[in-house]
Amino acid sequence: MTLTFQIGDRVEFRLDTKFGENEGWYSGTVIRIEPYSAHRRFYWVRLDDAARAVLNLNEISIFNPKNIRKAIQ
């Protein structure tokens, strides 16, 4: 089952080992969704303050569905 996300959803996204010491899960909010194919999307996420401080980014796009999940409320 594939989860679907909508603009405004609170999510967590994962950076893998290629990000070195920044590997791990971070939080943010979906701000834009760009279709890639009939079944895949780019999810643009605005980072929370804590993630922004560590990663020095405001937004990131997540393509791999294994690297994004709905945030636990």
N, CA, C and O atoms as a GROMACS GRO file, in nm:
protein
  292
    1MET      N    1   0.083  -0.118   0.000
    1MET     CA    2   0.000   0.000   0.000
    1MET      C    3   0.088   0.125   0.000
    1MET      O    4   0.180   0.137   0.081
    2THR      N    5   0.060   0.216  -0.091
    2THR     CA    6   0.137   0.339  -0.103
    2THR      C    7   0.065   0.451  -0.030
    2THR      O    8  -0.053   0.476  -0.053
    3LEU      N    9   0.137   0.518   0.057
    3LEU     CA   10   0.080   0.634   0.125
    3LEU      C   11   0.074   0.750   0.029
    3LEU      O   12   0.161   0.766  -0.056
    4THR      N   13  -0.028   0.831   0.043
    4THR     CA   14  -0.035   0.953  -0.035
    4THR      C   15  -0.022   1.071   0.059
    4THR      O   16  -0.068   1.066   0.174
    5PHE      N   17   0.039   1.174   0.012
    5PHE     CA   18   0.062   1.293   0.090
    5PHE      C   19  -0.008   1.409   0.022
    5PHE      O   20  -0.025   1.409  -0.100
    6GLN      N   21  -0.047   1.507   0.101
    6GLN     CA   22  -0.109   1.628   0.048
    6GLN      C   23  -0.033   1.748   0.100
    6GLN      O   24   0.038   1.741   0.201
    7ILE      N   25  -0.047   1.859   0.030
    7ILE     CA   26   0.014   1.983   0.074
    7ILE      C   27  -0.037   2.014   0.214
    7ILE      O   28  -0.157   2.008   0.241
    8GLY      N   29   0.054   2.048   0.303
    8GLY     CA   30   0.019   2.078   0.441
    8GLY      C   31   0.040   1.962   0.536
    8GLY      O   32   0.036   1.981   0.658
    9ASP      N   33   0.062   1.841   0.484
    9ASP     CA   34   0.085   1.725   0.570
    9ASP      C   35   0.217   1.738   0.644
    9ASP      O   36   0.318   1.780   0.586
   10ARG      N   37   0.216   1.703   0.771
   10ARG     CA   38   0.338   1.695   0.851
   10ARG      C   39   0.403   1.561   0.820
   10ARG      O   40   0.338   1.457   0.828
   11VAL      N   41   0.532   1.564   0.786
   11VAL     CA   42   0.602   1.442   0.747
   11VAL      C   43   0.738   1.436   0.815
   11VAL      O   44   0.788   1.534   0.870
   12GLU      N   45   0.796   1.317   0.808
   12GLU     CA   46   0.935   1.296   0.845
   12GLU      C   47   1.003   1.240   0.722
   12GLU      O   48   0.945   1.158   0.650
   13PHE      N   49   1.125   1.282   0.697
   13PHE     CA   50   1.201   1.233   0.582
   13PHE      C   51   1.337   1.186   0.630
   13PHE      O   52   1.391   1.235   0.729
   14ARG      N   53   1.391   1.090   0.556
   14ARG     CA   54   1.518   1.028   0.596
   14ARG      C   55   1.628   1.064   0.497
   14ARG      O   56   1.610   1.058   0.376
   15LEU      N   57   1.742   1.101   0.552
   15LEU     CA   58   1.864   1.115   0.474
   15LEU      C   59   1.950   0.994   0.504
   15LEU      O   60   1.973   0.961   0.620
   16ASP      N   61   1.998   0.928   0.399
   16ASP     CA   62   2.074   0.804   0.419
   16ASP      C   63   2.222   0.831   0.442
   16ASP      O   64   2.263   0.945   0.461
   17THR      N   65   2.301   0.724   0.438
   17THR     CA   66   2.443   0.732   0.474
   17THR      C   67   2.525   0.823   0.384
   17THR      O   68   2.632   0.868   0.424
   18LYS      N   69   2.478   0.851   0.264
   18LYS     CA   70   2.557   0.940   0.177
   18LYS      C   71   2.559   1.083   0.230
   18LYS      O   72   2.634   1.166   0.180
   19PHE      N   73   2.476   1.112   0.332
   19PHE     CA   74   2.476   1.244   0.394
   19PHE      C   75   2.564   1.248   0.519
   19PHE      O   76   2.562   1.346   0.594
   20GLY      N   77   2.642   1.142   0.540
   20GLY     CA   78   2.740   1.137   0.648
   20GLY      C   79   2.679   1.160   0.784
   20GLY      O   80   2.583   1.093   0.822
   21GLU      N   81   2.736   1.254   0.859
   21GLU     CA   82   2.691   1.278   0.996
   21GLU      C   83   2.548   1.334   1.003
   21GLU      O   84   2.489   1.337   1.111
   22ASN      N   85   2.494   1.375   0.891
   22ASN     CA   86   2.356   1.425   0.888
   22ASN      C   87   2.255   1.315   0.858
   22ASN      O   88   2.136   1.343   0.841
   23GLU      N   89   2.300   1.191   0.852
   23GLU     CA   90   2.209   1.079   0.830
   23GLU      C   91   2.104   1.075   0.941
   23GLU      O   92   2.134   1.099   1.058
   24GLY      N   93   1.980   1.045   0.904
   24GLY     CA   94   1.874   1.031   1.004
   24GLY      C   95   1.742   1.084   0.954
   24GLY      O   96   1.727   1.122   0.838
   25TRP      N   97   1.645   1.086   1.045
   25TRP     CA   98   1.509   1.133   1.016
   25TRP      C   99   1.493   1.278   1.062
   25TRP      O  100   1.540   1.316   1.169
   26TYR      N  101   1.426   1.358   0.978
   26TYR     CA  102   1.400   1.499   1.005
   26TYR      C  103   1.253   1.528   0.979
   26TYR      O  104   1.184   1.452   0.911
   27SER      N  105   1.204   1.639   1.034
   27SER     CA  106   1.063   1.674   1.020
   27SER      C  107   1.043   1.798   0.934
   27SER      O  108   1.131   1.882   0.920
   28GLY      N  109   0.924   1.804   0.875
   28GLY     CA  110   0.887   1.920   0.795
   28GLY      C  111   0.743   1.911   0.749
   28GLY      O  112   0.666   1.827   0.797
   29THR      N  113   0.708   1.998   0.657
   29THR     CA  114   0.572   2.008   0.604
   29THR      C  115   0.576   2.005   0.452
   29THR      O  116   0.656   2.076   0.391
   30VAL      N  117   0.490   1.924   0.391
   30VAL     CA  118   0.482   1.919   0.245
   30VAL      C  119   0.428   2.052   0.195
   30VAL      O  120   0.321   2.097   0.237
   31ILE      N  121   0.503   2.117   0.104
   31ILE     CA  122   0.460   2.247   0.051
   31ILE      C  123   0.430   2.242  -0.098
   31ILE      O  124   0.363   2.331  -0.151
   32ARG      N  125   0.477   2.138  -0.167
   32ARG     CA  126   0.454   2.129  -0.312
   32ARG      C  127   0.470   1.984  -0.353
   32ARG      O  128   0.552   1.911  -0.297
   33ILE      N  129   0.392   1.941  -0.452
   33ILE     CA  130   0.400   1.806  -0.505
   33ILE      C  131   0.413   1.817  -0.656
   33ILE      O  132   0.328   1.877  -0.722
   34GLU      N  133   0.519   1.757  -0.710
   34GLU     CA  134   0.541   1.760  -0.855
   34GLU      C  135   0.535   1.619  -0.909
   34GLU      O  136   0.612   1.533  -0.867
   35PRO      N  137   0.444   1.594  -1.002
   35PRO     CA  138   0.435   1.460  -1.062
   35PRO      C  139   0.561   1.428  -1.142
   35PRO      O  140   0.617   1.514  -1.210
   36TYR      N  141   0.604   1.304  -1.133
   36TYR     CA  142   0.717   1.255  -1.211
   36TYR      C  143   0.668   1.154  -1.315
   36TYR      O  144   0.710   1.156  -1.430
   37SER      N  145   0.578   1.067  -1.271
   37SER     CA  146   0.517   0.968  -1.360
   37SER      C  147   0.377   0.940  -1.305
   37SER      O  148   0.331   1.007  -1.212
   38ALA      N  149   0.311   0.842  -1.361
   38ALA     CA  150   0.176   0.809  -1.314
   38ALA      C  151   0.175   0.762  -1.169
   38ALA      O  152   0.072   0.773  -1.101
   39HIS      N  153   0.287   0.710  -1.121
   39HIS     CA  154   0.291   0.651  -0.987
   39HIS      C  155   0.393   0.713  -0.893
   39HIS      O  156   0.400   0.674  -0.777
   40ARG      N  157   0.472   0.809  -0.941
   40ARG     CA  158   0.577   0.866  -0.856
   40ARG      C  159   0.564   1.017  -0.852
   40ARG      O  160   0.516   1.080  -0.946
   41ARG      N  161   0.609   1.075  -0.742
   41ARG     CA  162   0.601   1.219  -0.720
   41ARG      C  163   0.728   1.268  -0.651
   41ARG      O  164   0.796   1.193  -0.580
   42PHE      N  165   0.757   1.394  -0.674
   42PHE     CA  166   0.855   1.465  -0.592
   42PHE      C  167   0.775   1.538  -0.485
   42PHE      O  168   0.683   1.614  -0.516
   43TYR      N  169   0.810   1.516  -0.359
   43TYR     CA  170   0.745   1.586  -0.248
   43TYR      C  171   0.842   1.691  -0.196
   43TYR      O  172   0.948   1.657  -0.144
   44TRP      N  173   0.805   1.816  -0.210
   44TRP     CA  174   0.886   1.926  -0.158
   44TRP      C  175   0.846   1.952  -0.014
   44TRP      O  176   0.728   1.972   0.016
   45VAL      N  177   0.945   1.952   0.074
   45VAL     CA  178   0.920   1.963   0.217
   45VAL      C  179   0.992   2.087   0.270
   45VAL      O  180   1.112   2.105   0.247
   46ARG      N  181   0.917   2.172   0.343
   46ARG     CA  182   0.978   2.284   0.416
   46ARG      C  183   1.022   2.230   0.550
   46ARG      O  184   0.941   2.177   0.626
   47LEU      N  185   1.149   2.243   0.580
   47LEU     CA  186   1.206   2.186   0.701
   47LEU      C  187   1.162   2.262   0.826
   47LEU      O  188   1.144   2.384   0.823
   48ASP      N  189   1.146   2.189   0.935
   48ASP     CA  190   1.124   2.250   1.066
   48ASP      C  191   1.251   2.321   1.109
   48ASP      O  192   1.358   2.299   1.053
   49ASP      N  193   1.238   2.407   1.209
   49ASP     CA  194   1.353   2.485   1.256
   49ASP      C  195   1.471   2.398   1.296
   49ASP      O  196   1.585   2.430   1.263
   50ALA      N  197   1.446   2.289   1.368
   50ALA     CA  198   1.555   2.202   1.413
   50ALA      C  199   1.628   2.140   1.294
   50ALA      O  200   1.751   2.134   1.294
   51ALA      N  201   1.555   2.093   1.195
   51ALA     CA  202   1.616   2.034   1.076
   51ALA      C  203   1.691   2.141   0.996
   51ALA      O  204   1.799   2.115   0.944
   52ARG      N  205   1.633   2.259   0.987
   52ARG     CA  206   1.697   2.370   0.913
   52ARG      C  207   1.831   2.406   0.976
   52ARG      O  208   1.927   2.435   0.905
   53ALA      N  209   1.837   2.404   1.108
   53ALA     CA  210   1.962   2.439   1.178
   53ALA      C  211   2.071   2.337   1.151
   53ALA      O  212   2.188   2.374   1.136
   54VAL      N  213   2.036   2.208   1.144
   54VAL     CA  214   2.135   2.103   1.122
   54VAL      C  215   2.177   2.097   0.976
   54VAL      O  216   2.296   2.087   0.946
   55LEU      N  217   2.080   2.104   0.886
   55LEU     CA  218   2.107   2.081   0.744
   55LEU      C  219   2.141   2.208   0.666
   55LEU      O  220   2.192   2.200   0.554
   56ASN      N  221   2.112   2.324   0.725
   56ASN     CA  222   2.137   2.451   0.659
   56ASN      C  223   2.062   2.460   0.525
   56ASN      O  224   2.114   2.512   0.426
   57LEU      N  225   1.939   2.408   0.523
   57LEU     CA  226   1.849   2.412   0.407
   57LEU      C  227   1.713   2.459   0.454
   57LEU      O  228   1.677   2.442   0.571
   58ASN      N  229   1.637   2.520   0.364
   58ASN     CA  230   1.498   2.556   0.395
   58ASN      C  231   1.400   2.453   0.342
   58ASN      O  232   1.300   2.423   0.407
   59GLU      N  233   1.430   2.398   0.224
   59GLU     CA  234   1.342   2.302   0.159
   59GLU      C  235   1.425   2.188   0.100
   59GLU      O  236   1.544   2.203   0.072
   60ILE      N  237   1.358   2.074   0.082
   60ILE     CA  238   1.423   1.959   0.020
   60ILE      C  239   1.316   1.882  -0.058
   60ILE      O  240   1.200   1.880  -0.018
   61SER      N  241   1.356   1.819  -0.168
   61SER     CA  242   1.262   1.735  -0.240
   61SER      C  243   1.292   1.589  -0.210
   61SER      O  244   1.408   1.547  -0.208
   62ILE      N  245   1.186   1.513  -0.186
   62ILE     CA  246   1.198   1.372  -0.155
   62ILE      C  247   1.130   1.294  -0.266
   62ILE      O  248   1.013   1.318  -0.296
   63PHE      N  249   1.201   1.201  -0.328
   63PHE     CA  250   1.147   1.123  -0.438
   63PHE      C  251   1.120   0.978  -0.399
   63PHE      O  252   1.016   0.922  -0.435
   64ASN      N  253   1.211   0.918  -0.325
   64ASN     CA  254   1.199   0.778  -0.289
   64ASN      C  255   1.095   0.762  -0.178
   64ASN      O  256   1.113   0.817  -0.069
   65PRO      N  257   0.986   0.688  -0.203
   65PRO     CA  258   0.882   0.674  -0.101
   65PRO      C  259   0.930   0.606   0.028
   65PRO      O  260   0.864   0.620   0.131
   66LYS      N  261   1.042   0.535   0.024
   66LYS     CA  262   1.096   0.474   0.145
   66LYS      C  263   1.155   0.578   0.240
   66LYS      O  264   1.179   0.549   0.357
   67ASN      N  265   1.178   0.699   0.189
   67ASN     CA  266   1.243   0.803   0.267
   67ASN      C  267   1.148   0.910   0.318
   67ASN      O  268   1.193   1.016   0.362
   68ILE      N  269   1.019   0.883   0.314
   68ILE     CA  270   0.923   0.980   0.364
   68ILE      C  271   0.807   0.905   0.432
   68ILE      O  272   0.763   0.800   0.385
   69ARG      N  273   0.761   0.962   0.542
   69ARG     CA  274   0.648   0.902   0.613
   69ARG      C  275   0.570   1.012   0.683
   69ARG      O  276   0.622   1.120   0.710
   70LYS      N  277   0.444   0.981   0.711
   70LYS     CA  278   0.363   1.078   0.784
   70LYS      C  279   0.417   1.091   0.926
   70LYS      O  280   0.456   0.992   0.988
   71ALA      N  281   0.420   1.213   0.975
   71ALA     CA  282   0.470   1.238   1.110
   71ALA      C  283   0.371   1.185   1.212
   71ALA      O  284   0.250   1.192   1.193
   72ILE      N  285   0.424   1.132   1.319
   72ILE     CA  286   0.340   1.083   1.429
   72ILE      C  287   0.290   1.205   1.505
   72ILE      O  288   0.369   1.290   1.547
   73GLN      N  289   0.162   1.213   1.523
   73GLN     CA  290   0.102   1.330   1.587
   73GLN      C  291   0.127   1.333   1.734
   73GLN      O  292   0.082   1.425   1.803
   0.00000   0.00000   0.00000
